[in-house]
Amino acid sequence: MIHALTNDPALALLLLKMVPSKLILHIQLSSPGGTNAQVFYNTTGARDFDEAHSVRTPIHKGDNDLVVEVTDPNFPLRGYKRNYWTDAP
């Protein structure tokens, strides 16, 4: 269980040993009010996180059971290997 200490919590996940063709996250959370969850991801053409490379889903006050899928055809970031950038795809 993770407890957020701010109103903008973040959790970073690294995919180091595999290169998946898609990403599906199952997130269970409790929220003090209605808002949105936003998942940012990298692609082969966008190494930095930005709004264009994110998925939003609404959350409501109380318990939430979310499934978030990244469907971008350029996911995953194939140039990222073992904590460093490479130019190779």
Secondary structure as a PSIPRED ss2 file (coil, helix, strand):
# PSIPRED VFORMAT (PSIPRED V4.0)

   1 M C   1.000  0.000  0.000
   2 I C   1.000  0.000  0.000
   3 H C   1.000  0.000  0.000
   4 A C   1.000  0.000  0.000
   5 L C   1.000  0.000  0.000
   6 T C   1.000  0.000  0.000
   7 N C   1.000  0.000  0.000
   8 D C   1.000  0.000  0.000
   9 P C   1.000  0.000  0.000
  10 A C   1.000  0.000  0.000
  11 L C   1.000  0.000  0.000
  12 A C   1.000  0.000  0.000
  13 L C   1.000  0.000  0.000
  14 L C   1.000  0.000  0.000
  15 L C   1.000  0.000  0.000
  16 L C   1.000  0.000  0.000
  17 K C   1.000  0.000  0.000
  18 M C   1.000  0.000  0.000
  19 V C   1.000  0.000  0.000
  20 P C   1.000  0.000  0.000
  21 S C   1.000  0.000  0.000
  22 K C   1.000  0.000  0.000
  23 L E   0.000  0.000  1.000
  24 I E   0.000  0.000  1.000
  25 L E   0.000  0.000  1.000
  26 H E   0.000  0.000  1.000
  27 I E   0.000  0.000  1.000
  28 Q E   0.000  0.000  1.000
  29 L E   0.000  0.000  1.000
  30 S E   0.000  0.000  1.000
  31 S E   0.000  0.000  1.000
  32 P C   1.000  0.000  0.000
  33 G C   1.000  0.000  0.000
  34 G C   1.000  0.000  0.000
  35 T E   0.000  0.000  1.000
  36 N E   0.000  0.000  1.000
  37 A E   0.000  0.000  1.000
  38 Q E   0.000  0.000  1.000
  39 V E   0.000  0.000  1.000
  40 F E   0.000  0.000  1.000
  41 Y C   1.000  0.000  0.000
  42 N C   1.000  0.000  0.000
  43 T C   1.000  0.000  0.000
  44 T C   1.000  0.000  0.000
  45 G C   1.000  0.000  0.000
  46 A C   1.000  0.000  0.000
  47 R C   1.000  0.000  0.000
  48 D C   1.000  0.000  0.000
  49 F C   1.000  0.000  0.000
  50 D C   1.000  0.000  0.000
  51 E H   0.000  1.000  0.000
  52 A H   0.000  1.000  0.000
  53 H H   0.000  1.000  0.000
  54 S E   0.000  0.000  1.000
  55 V E   0.000  0.000  1.000
  56 R E   0.000  0.000  1.000
  57 T E   0.000  0.000  1.000
  58 P E   0.000  0.000  1.000
  59 I E   0.000  0.000  1.000
  60 H C   1.000  0.000  0.000
  61 K C   1.000  0.000  0.000
  62 G E   0.000  0.000  1.000
  63 D E   0.000  0.000  1.000
  64 N E   0.000  0.000  1.000
  65 D E   0.000  0.000  1.000
  66 L E   0.000  0.000  1.000
  67 V E   0.000  0.000  1.000
  68 V E   0.000  0.000  1.000
  69 E E   0.000  0.000  1.000
  70 V E   0.000  0.000  1.000
  71 T C   1.000  0.000  0.000
  72 D C   1.000  0.000  0.000
  73 P C   1.000  0.000  0.000
  74 N C   1.000  0.000  0.000
  75 F C   1.000  0.000  0.000
  76 P C   1.000  0.000  0.000
  77 L C   1.000  0.000  0.000
  78 R C   1.000  0.000  0.000
  79 G C   1.000  0.000  0.000
  80 Y E   0.000  0.000  1.000
  81 K E   0.000  0.000  1.000
  82 R C   1.000  0.000  0.000
  83 N C   1.000  0.000  0.000
  84 Y E   0.000  0.000  1.000
  85 W E   0.000  0.000  1.000
  86 T C   1.000  0.000  0.000
  87 D C   1.000  0.000  0.000
  88 A C   1.000  0.000  0.000
  89 P C   1.000  0.000  0.000
